[in-house]
Amino acid sequence: MTSPGAAPPVGTPAVLVAQLLIRSASAAGALALGAYFVDLARAGAPVGALILGVLSGLSFLAELVLAPLAGSASDRRGRRVFLVAAPLLAAAGILITPGASLIAVAPSAALVIAVVATSRLLDGAGAAIAAPATLGLLADASDDDRMRRGRVTSLYELSSSGGIALGAVAGPLLYGVWGLWSFVALAGVYIVASLLVLLFVRTDAAGGARRRQTGVRERIRIIGQPRLVAFLPAWIAVNAILGTWVTSQITFVLAGDRTAAGQLIPGAFAGNEAGLSAVLGIYVLVFSLCIVAWAFFIGRLPTVPTLFVTVAGAIVASVGLVLLNHGAPPAVAIPIVIAGMFLEAGFTPAALAHLSDISAEFRENRGLIMGVYSVVVGAGYLLGNVLGGVFAEWLLFDGLAILTIGLAVVALASILVMAVIERRMVKTRA
């Protein structure tokens, strides 16, 4: 246990930087994949938004299935080995992404699907191994100090969401400059992340001594506790929103050739990877500043109201984006989008703080509980990718905004149910 005045375990900064690199490479790979599919479609390959959404979602399916197993294993074997191995596995996956085009000048759709599906599964396996071990280490570093926990979870979200956003900026730009070689460069980023952990994370900082084996029934009881289960629908819905926007789909919509009457944004960046990267770069800056601001509030504010307000931000931002897409003056639409973004930025730090609080009751199985994070990320991103493909085929950019509003409503309803359960539990304990 870490006392309030104790220093965090040695290696925490390295783990946060490694998380930044992993998420950056993963997001850049996803966006580069979208640009790669644009090229394939222009070359006559029968690929579209729905196929892209399904293939992109495979990585999150792998993360959903493997994360609890990897988290539980990190409780018994220590976290460092998983933090070193995860980026290497993801690097192998991203290296084979352009394999179909290397095998054939005009690859068949079946060949593209087979190669890309394998690469996305490996990428998801790497994420499944990395996230529970990272979150377990950070929770160990902040036990019994809610203010530190608020800062640590905000920094984790900054490294994670900031990494995703940086990758979203870099992906189209890298592909525009280097083409298929961009996937090789991103594999190098994964390798650097692995080396950081290998060199700077001490073994005793990344998991303690081997712990007793937890039976299947005990694991089910731990992850089935009401406080955790009540929160899962909201968290899945929020990650589905992220899966709708910060993946290959957004590149395909913004930089593809398809347009729609009355919508200004679809196809606006066709052939303009630098412009798309610049817009996403502004998003990176604003969203990162919002997360930094939330670091001063998480730990001071009540959890459930914070979660409710931050989810409502997704609706606010979506309204602003729809207005912008239909020609509203930027001076009106952009402040609405920024206000929504600020609220949205507080959700994951608050959610991770809540998860860390729950895991404090089960320290010997903390990695297992933290594996739930990857499950909801995997389930949410999988859902967001597939539904994003359906709604993008239907209404392009407007479809993505409508889907976001619907998912936010689901999350808000779930948080209201969660509030009732939390209140009942407090009364029972009293």
N, C-alpha and C positions, 0 to 999 in steps of 0.2 A: 504494500500500500504506500502511496505517495502522500506525505504530509503536506499541509498547505504551504509551508515554507521551503519545501525541498525543491531542488532543481529538477527539471524534467529529465527523463532518461537520456543518456548520451546517444545522439544519432537522430533525434527528433527533427532538427532542421534538414538533415540530409534526406530523411524520408519524405518531408514535405516538398523538397525540390524534386525528388524522384517522382513523386505523384504529379507534380506540374509537368514534367517531361513526358510521363506516360500518357496523361490525358491529352497533352498537346499533340503527340504523335498519333494517338488514336483518332482524335477529331480531324486532324489534317489528312490522315489516311482515308477517313470516311468522305470528306469533302473532295479529295483528289479522286476517289472512286466515282463520285457523282460526275466530275468533269470527264473522267475516262469513259463513263457511259454515254455522255453527250457525244464524244468522238465516235464511239461505236455506233450510236444511233444515226449519226450523220453519214457513216460509212455503209449504212444499210442493214445493220444488225437489228433483229427484231427484239429490242429491249426497250422498256419504258419505265415509267415511274413506279408502277406496281411491282414489277420484277425487282427493281432496285430496292424498294422498300422491304420486300421479303428477304432478299440477300443481306441487306444491312442489318436486319433484325436478327439474323442467325447468331451474330456475336453476342447479343444480349440474351438470347436463348441459352447459349453455353454458359454465360455468367450466371444466369438464373439457376441452372441445374447444379453447377459445380461449386458455387460460393459457400453454401453451408458446409459442404464436405471439406473444402480447403480451410475454412475458418476453424472448424473443429480440430483439424490436423495441426493448425498453428498453435492451438492451445497446448497440445501434447508435445510437439517437437520444436517449439520456439518459432519466432516469426521471421528471423533473418533469412533463413534458407528460402522461404517463400517470396520474400521481397527481392531477393537476387534472381530467382528463377523466372518470376512472372514476366518481366520485360523481355527476357530472352525468348520466351515462348511467343510473345506478341510480335517480336522482331521477325521470327521465322514466318509467322502468318502474313505480315505485310510484304515480305520479300517475294512471296509467290503470287501476290495479287495480280500483277500484269502478266502472269505466266501464259494465259491464253494467247495474248498478242505476240509473245515471244515464240510460241509453238507454231502459230500460223499467221500469215499476213492478214487474212480475212477469217478470223475464228468463227466457228459456228456458235449459235446461242447456247447449245448444250455444253460446249467446251468452256465458254465464259462462265456459265452458271456453276459448273463443277469446280473450277479453279477458285473463283471468287467465294463460293460457299465454304470451301476448305479454309481459305485465308481468314474469313470472318469468324469461323469457329475457333481457330487458333487465337485470334485476337481476343475473343470473348473469354477463352480459357485463361489467358494471361490476366485479364481484368479480374476474373473470379478469384484467382490466387492472390493478387496484390491487395485488393480492397480490404478484406477482413483483417489481414495481418497489419496493414497500416492503421486502420481504425482501432484495433486492439492495442497497439503500441501507444497511440495518442490518448486513448481512454486511461491506460495505465499511468500516463504522465499527468493526468489532471484529476485523479480521484480526490475527493474531499475538498475541492476548491472550485466552486461554480464559476467564479470569475475567470480563472485560468481555463476552465473547460469552455467557456464562451469564446475566449480568444483562440484556443486551439481549434475548436470546431469551425470558427470563422476563417482561420488560416487554412484549414483543410479545404473548406469550400472555395476559398480564393484560389488555392493551388489546383483544385479540381475543375471548378467552373471556369476559372481564369485560363487554365490549361486548355479546356475545350474551346473556349473563345479564341485563344491564340492559335490553336490548331485550325479553327474555322477561317481565320485570316490567312494563315500560311498555306493551307491546302490548295485552294485555287491558284494562288500565286506561284507556288512551287511547281504545280502541274503545268501552268502556263509557260514557265521558263524551262523546266527540265523534262516534261513529259513523263514517260514511264520511269525514268531515273529518280523521280521524286520519291518513289516507294523505297528505293535503296537508301536515300538520304534519311528517311523517316525511321528505317530500321536502325541506322546509326544512333538516332536519338534514344531509342529504346535501350541500346547497349550502354550508352552513357548513364542512363538511369540505373541500370543494374550495377555498374561500376561504382556509382556513388554509394549505394547501400553496402556493397562489398568492402569499400575502403573506410567508410565513416560510421557505420552502424555497428556498435559493439554487440557481441552475442548476447550478453546478459541484459542489454537494453531492448532486445527484440524478442523477448519471451523468456520466461523463467525456466526452472527445472521441469523435467517431464512430469506431467500430472496424470492422475488416475484416468483410466478409460471411462468415458461416460456412455451408458447404455442407450439404446435406441429410444426406449420409453422415456428416459430422463431427458433426452434431447428434445423429444416431441413436447414434453411438459414445459421445458424452458422456453421454446420458441412459440408455444401456444398460449402463453399467459395473456390475460385479457388486455392489459395495458398496451401490449405490443400488437396484438391482432386487431384491436379497434383502430389503430393508426394506419394499418397497411393500405386500405383502399385509397386514402388521401395521398399517401406517399407514392403509390403506384401511378395515380392519376397525374401528379405533378411531374414525375419522371416521364410519363407519356407525353406531356407537353414539351419537355426538353427533347425527347426523341422525335417529336414532330419537326422541331426547328433546327437543332444543332447537329444535323447529320447530313447524309448525302442528298436528301430530298430538297433542301433549300437551294443547293447549287443547281440542281436539275431544274427547279422552277425559275430561279432568277437568271440563270445563264443559258437556259434552253431556248429553243426556237419557237415554242408554243406560246401564243398570246391569247387574250380574251378581251372582248369589247367592254369598255368601261373600266378596265383594270390597267393601271400604269406600271405596276412593279414586275409582273411576269415577263421574262425575256429582256428586261431592261439592261442586263449586264451580259448579254450574248456577245461572246468574243472580247469581253473586257474584264479579264481576270484581275487586273490591277485595280479597277474601280470597285469590283466586288470586295476585294481584300481591304480596300480603304474604308468602305462602309462598315464591314465587320470589325475593322480595327477600332473605329469609333465606339462600336458596341462594347468591345473589350475594355476600353478605357473607362467608359461610364459604368458598366456593370462591376468592374473591379473596385472602383471608388465606392460604389454602393455597398459592396461586401465589407470593405474596410470600415465604413461607417457603422455597419451592423455589429462589428466586433465590440463596439462600446456599449451595445444595448443587450446582446444575448447574455444571459446570466442574471440580468437585472429585471427583465420583464417576465410576466407569467407566460408559460409555454403555450397553452391552448389558444388564448386570444392572439398571441403573436402569430401562430400558425394560420389562424383564420384570416387575419388581415393580410398576411403575405400572399396567401393563395388568391385573395381578391385582386391583388395586383396584376395577376395574369389576365383577368377580364379587362381591367383598365388599359393595359398595354395593347391588348388585341383590338379594342375599340379604336385606339389611336392609330394602329396600323391599317385598319380598314378605312378609316378616314383618309389617311395618307394615300392608300392605294386607289382611292376614288377622287383624288384631286383636291382634297382639303388643303388650305394653306399650311405649309410646314410650320409656321409660327403658332398655329393652333394644334396640329396633330402631334408634332414632336414633343412638346412639353407633356402631353398626355401619355405618350409612350415612355418617356423618361420617368414620370411619376410611377407608372406601373412597374417599370424595371426596378426602381428603388425598393418597392414593396416586395417584389418577387425575390430579390437578392437575399432577404432574410430568412427564407423558408428552410433551406437545407441546413444552415448553422443551427437554427432552432430545433430542427428535426434530429440532427446528430447529437445535440446536447441532450435531448429527450432520450434518445437511444443509449447514450453513455450512462445516463442516470439509471435506466433500467438494468443495464449490464453490470452496474456496481453491486447489485444483489447476487450476481452469479459470476464472480471474478474468475473462477476456475474454468468457466465456459464462455468467457468474454468473446473469443474469436468466433464461436458459434453464433452468438447473438449479433455480432458485427457482420456476420455473413448475411444476415437479413437485409442489410443495406444493399449488398450486391444483388440479392434476390429482387428487391423492389426496383433497383436501377435496371436490372435485366428485364424484368417483366414490363416495367414502364416504357423503356426504350423500344422493346419489341413491339408492344402495343402501339406506341407512337409512330414507329416506322411503317407498320402495316396500315394503320388507319390514316397516317399522313399520305401514303401512296394513294389510298382510295379517295380521300378528300381533295388531294391535288389533281387527280384525274378528273374529278367532278367540277371543281371551281377554282383550280389553281391557287393563287395566293389567298383569295377570300376563303377558300375551303380550309386552309391551314388555320386561319383566324377563327372560323366558326368551330372547328374541332377543338381548338384551345379553350374557347369559352365553355363548350360542353364539358370538357374534362375538368375545368376549374369548378363548375357547378357540382360535379360528382365529388370532388375533393372537399368542397365546403360542407356538403351534406355529411360526409364521413367525419369531419372534424366536429360537427355538432353532436354526432353520436358518441364520439370519443370523449367530449366534454361531459356528457351525462355519465358515462362509465367511470371517468376519473373522479367525478363528484361522489358517486356511490362508493367507490373504493376508499376515499378519504373518510366518509362517514362510518364505513365499516371498521376502519382502523381506529377511529376515535372511540 
